[in-house]
């Protein structure tokens, strides 16, 4: 059985979707959910499925405490699902090609520091883009610049708002993210 660790900062809908997807899997399971926010809804979501869930602060993330925890857990894959902090290079080095992220746009466009959630979707509307989507990529030392694993697209119409684009993108995330995780673990 392969083990997944999820890092998330917010409500945790993607994390919950991944937990449910692997709930009865013979391939993998979510071992733990970690959050950089102690009030994050993702912690409650994980607990409701019987998954261990803990929060940590910036010091623990940068001084090696989180790295030590991850090494002890020995995950096959670390999944960033709405995790907003830059991953320290020590963690990236310790888990080469084992850390992935999902971004709510078609990278390399609309990526980088500060480009997350509705900010991304509003930029897409403002720039009158005709399509957007999701990008699943490996994590490296720079925001949203790791090698792309998978992309899926959706149309953007003149009637769309940032919120309606967010809904379309969420549907792509829910459909594809668990499937790509499973393919990576089976690969």
C-alpha positions as a Python dict, from the first residue, in 0.01 Angstrom:
ca = {
    (1, 'X'): (0, 0, 0),
    (2, 'X'): (138, 338, -100),
    (3, 'X'): (99, 642, 122),
    (4, 'X'): (-3, 996, 39),
    (5, 'X'): (53, 1303, 253),
    (6, 'X'): (-160, 1607, 172),
    (7, 'X'): (-59, 1965, 249),
    (8, 'X'): (-342, 2218, 236),
    (9, 'X'): (-412, 2570, 360),
    (10, 'X'): (-786, 2618, 326),
    (11, 'X'): (-1123, 2452, 315),
    (12, 'X'): (-990, 2124, 180),
    (13, 'X'): (-1242, 2026, -86),
    (14, 'X'): (-965, 1882, -306),
    (15, 'X'): (-812, 1705, -6),
    (16, 'X'): (-1150, 1556, 83),
    (17, 'X'): (-1201, 1444, -276),
    (18, 'X'): (-861, 1269, -273),
    (19, 'X'): (-933, 1104, 63),
    (20, 'X'): (-1267, 974, -67),
    (21, 'X'): (-1115, 856, -395),
    (22, 'X'): (-859, 639, -215),
    (23, 'X'): (-1086, 536, 74),
    (24, 'X'): (-1132, 178, -48),
    (25, 'X'): (-828, 161, -275),
    (26, 'X'): (-586, -129, -274),
    (27, 'X'): (-325, 101, -432),
    (28, 'X'): (-288, 388, -187),
    (29, 'X'): (-432, 576, 105),
    (30, 'X'): (-399, 920, 254),
    (31, 'X'): (-185, 877, 564),
    (32, 'X'): (-202, 1233, 699),
    (33, 'X'): (-313, 1586, 621),
    (34, 'X'): (-91, 1878, 721),
    (35, 'X'): (-195, 2242, 722),
    (36, 'X'): (-15, 2568, 780),
    (37, 'X'): (-333, 2711, 935),
    (38, 'X'): (-460, 2571, 1264),
    (39, 'X'): (-819, 2686, 1187),
    (40, 'X'): (-824, 2543, 834),
    (41, 'X'): (-1141, 2353, 751),
    (42, 'X'): (-926, 2085, 582),
    (43, 'X'): (-825, 1958, 927),
    (44, 'X'): (-1190, 1895, 1020),
    (45, 'X'): (-1257, 1732, 684),
    (46, 'X'): (-962, 1495, 730),
    (47, 'X'): (-1066, 1408, 1086),
    (48, 'X'): (-1419, 1331, 968),
    (49, 'X'): (-1269, 1054, 752),
    (50, 'X'): (-1054, 924, 1037),
    (51, 'X'): (-733, 1069, 895),
    (52, 'X'): (-463, 1220, 1114),
    (53, 'X'): (-449, 1594, 1063),
    (54, 'X'): (-214, 1845, 1219),
    (55, 'X'): (-118, 2206, 1172),
    (56, 'X'): (225, 2363, 1183),
    (57, 'X'): (368, 2712, 1186),
    (58, 'X'): (626, 2883, 965),
    (59, 'X'): (909, 2805, 1207),
    (60, 'X'): (835, 2431, 1202),
    (61, 'X'): (818, 2444, 823),
    (62, 'X'): (1153, 2613, 780),
    (63, 'X'): (1358, 2471, 1072),
    (64, 'X'): (1332, 2105, 972),
    (65, 'X'): (1050, 1988, 1201),
    (66, 'X'): (808, 1929, 912),
    (67, 'X'): (1089, 1771, 709),
    (68, 'X'): (1162, 1531, 996),
    (69, 'X'): (792, 1443, 1022),
    (70, 'X'): (772, 1378, 648),
    (71, 'X'): (1084, 1161, 658),
    (72, 'X'): (933, 957, 943),
    (73, 'X'): (608, 914, 751),
    (74, 'X'): (801, 813, 436),
    (75, 'X'): (528, 905, 185),
    (76, 'X'): (525, 778, -169),
    (77, 'X'): (374, 1111, -278),
    (78, 'X'): (326, 1451, -116),
    (79, 'X'): (27, 1631, -264),
    (80, 'X'): (-21, 2006, -235),
    (81, 'X'): (-394, 2070, -254),
    (82, 'X'): (-448, 2441, -207),
    (83, 'X'): (-128, 2483, -9),
    (84, 'X'): (-10, 2843, -30),
    (85, 'X'): (344, 2843, 112),
    (86, 'X'): (658, 2792, -89),
    (87, 'X'): (808, 2453, -5),
    (88, 'X'): (1160, 2479, 143),
    (89, 'X'): (1437, 2345, -79),
    (90, 'X'): (1537, 2093, 191),
    (91, 'X'): (1198, 1923, 158),
    (92, 'X'): (1214, 1929, -222),
    (93, 'X'): (1563, 1777, -212),
    (94, 'X'): (1457, 1506, 34),
    (95, 'X'): (1161, 1402, -186),
    (96, 'X'): (1271, 1439, -551),
    (97, 'X'): (981, 1400, -795),
    (98, 'X'): (754, 1305, -505),
    (99, 'X'): (587, 1644, -447),
    (100, 'X'): (308, 1759, -678),
    (101, 'X'): (80, 2060, -687),
    (102, 'X'): (-239, 2154, -865),
    (103, 'X'): (-277, 2505, -1002),
    (104, 'X'): (-610, 2654, -1115),
    (105, 'X'): (-486, 2778, -1454),
    (106, 'X'): (-294, 2661, -1758),
    (107, 'X'): (67, 2719, -1658),
    (108, 'X'): (296, 2886, -1739),
    (109, 'X'): (25, 3154, -1757),
    (110, 'X'): (-128, 3295, -1438),
    (111, 'X'): (118, 3130, -1203),
    (112, 'X'): (363, 3256, -946),
    (113, 'X'): (354, 3414, -603),
    (114, 'X'): (15, 3556, -516),
    (115, 'X'): (-167, 3381, -801),
    (116, 'X'): (-418, 3154, -634),
    (117, 'X'): (-793, 3107, -604),
    (118, 'X'): (-1018, 3386, -727),
    (119, 'X'): (-716, 3606, -804),
    (120, 'X'): (-627, 3369, -1088),
    (121, 'X'): (-983, 3350, -1219),
    (122, 'X'): (-1029, 3728, -1202),
    (123, 'X'): (-708, 3778, -1403),
    (124, 'X'): (-840, 3536, -1665),
    (125, 'X'): (-1169, 3729, -1689),
    (126, 'X'): (-991, 4067, -1697),
    (127, 'X'): (-766, 3950, -1980),
    (128, 'X'): (-1064, 3809, -2174),
    (129, 'X'): (-913, 3462, -2206),
    (130, 'X'): (-1125, 3211, -2399),
    (131, 'X'): (-1003, 2907, -2206),
    (132, 'X'): (-851, 2815, -1875),
    (133, 'X'): (-806, 2495, -1683),
    (134, 'X'): (-585, 2314, -1437),
    (135, 'X'): (-220, 2220, -1429),
    (136, 'X'): (-80, 1938, -1217),
    (137, 'X'): (295, 1975, -1186),
    (138, 'X'): (597, 1870, -986),
    (139, 'X'): (707, 2116, -720),
    (140, 'X'): (1046, 2282, -745),
    (141, 'X'): (1206, 2580, -569),
    (142, 'X'): (992, 2834, -759),
    (143, 'X'): (617, 2890, -744),
    (144, 'X'): (436, 2704, -1023),
    (145, 'X'): (746, 2637, -1234),
    (146, 'X'): (797, 2261, -1187),
    (147, 'X'): (764, 2018, -1477),
    (148, 'X'): (406, 1982, -1596),
    (149, 'X'): (248, 1639, -1549),
    (150, 'X'): (-104, 1706, -1680),
    (151, 'X'): (-334, 1983, -1798),
    (152, 'X'): (-708, 1994, -1865),
    (153, 'X'): (-899, 2281, -2025),
    (154, 'X'): (-1239, 2444, -2004),
    (155, 'X'): (-1393, 2726, -2206),
    (156, 'X'): (-1439, 3077, -2069),
    (157, 'X'): (-1733, 3274, -2208),
    (158, 'X'): (-1806, 3646, -2207),
    (159, 'X'): (-2077, 3578, -1947),
    (160, 'X'): (-1840, 3407, -1703),
    (161, 'X'): (-1741, 3564, -1373),
    (162, 'X'): (-1444, 3475, -1157),
    (163, 'X'): (-1683, 3267, -946),
    (164, 'X'): (-1830, 3076, -1242),
    (165, 'X'): (-1480, 3010, -1377),
    (166, 'X'): (-1384, 2882, -1031),
    (167, 'X'): (-1671, 2632, -1046),
    (168, 'X'): (-1562, 2504, -1387),
    (169, 'X'): (-1202, 2470, -1269),
    (170, 'X'): (-1309, 2292, -948),
    (171, 'X'): (-1492, 2032, -1157),
    (172, 'X'): (-1172, 1966, -1352),
    (173, 'X'): (-975, 1940, -1027),
    (174, 'X'): (-1219, 1695, -871),
    (175, 'X'): (-1225, 1476, -1182),
    (176, 'X'): (-856, 1468, -1272),
    (177, 'X'): (-644, 1523, -958),
    (178, 'X'): (-714, 1185, -789),
    (179, 'X'): (-677, 1001, -1121),
    (180, 'X'): (-338, 1159, -1191),
    (181, 'X'): (-223, 1083, -836),
    (182, 'X'): (-319, 719, -887),
    (183, 'X'): (-135, 704, -1222),
    (184, 'X'): (179, 851, -1067),
    (185, 'X'): (167, 598, -783),
    (186, 'X'): (114, 310, -1025),
    (187, 'X'): (379, 437, -1268),
}
